[in-house]
Amino acid sequence: MRTSTMRNFILGAAALALAGVILSFAASNAAQAQEYPYCASGTWGAGGCTYATLYQCRAFISGAGGSCVRNPRYTPDTSSFARKRR
């Protein structure tokens, strides 16, 4: 009887761990789906396209060298909230 209880406990713990890994992977993919207007890169590698302003990108590469470029995949939000009123 004890072996069965221990086996169920181990299987339950493994299932919870697997669910946690799957959920964290799904959350990281959702966060990466956001595209920003600027990308950083240098001899140290790519800093990614995670900068909303050129200033943020330049602050990231400061001291390490590299460059900031416009993200070719970025498309500005054209929803009614993002448009300026005339």
N, C-alpha and C positions, 0 to 999 in steps of 0.2 A: 504494500500500500504506500509506503514512503517513497519508493522509487517512482511510482506513477505521479505522485504529487510533485516531486522534484523535477521530473521530466516536463510536466505541464507548466511549472514555474519557469523553466529555462526556455521552453517554446514561447511562452507569453512575453518574456523579456526580449527574446530575439525578434518577435513580431513588432514590439514597441520600438526597438532600435531601428529596425528596417523602415518603419513608418516615419520616424524622425529624420532619417537620411533622405527619404523620398520627399518629404515636405520641405526640408531645407534646400534641396536641389531645385524644386519647383519655385521656391521663393527667390533663389538667386537668379534663375532664368528670367523671372518677371522683372527683376530690377535691372538686368542687363538689356532688356528690350527697349529701354529709354535711350534715345539718341540725343546727343547734345551737339551744339554747333562747332566746338573746337576739339582737336585731337593733339596729343603731345607724343613726341617720339625723340629718341636720341640713341647714343651708343650703348646706353644701359638697357635699351629695349623700348617697347611701346608703353606709354602711360595710359593709353586708351582714349576714347572719345567721351570723356566724362566732365567736360568743362563748359559751363554755361556762358562764360565770358572769356575774352582773350586775356584779360588781367589774371583770372584764375589759372589759366594754362601757363602763362609766363611765370607766375609765382611758383607753380609746381616744378618747372624746369630750372628755375634760378639756382645757380651754384652747381648744377649737375650737367648743364649744357643740353643741347637739343633744340628742337623747334616746335612751334605750334602752327597747325594748319587748319583750315576749315574742313569740317567733316563732310565728305561728299554724300553720305547717306542721310544727312540731317534735312528734314523738311519742317519748316516752321508750323506751329499750330495755327490752323485757319478757322478755328471754331469762333462762334459769335462773341465769346468772352475775350478772345485774344485780339480781335479787331478793334481798331481805334474808332471812336465815334467821330462823325464829321459834323 
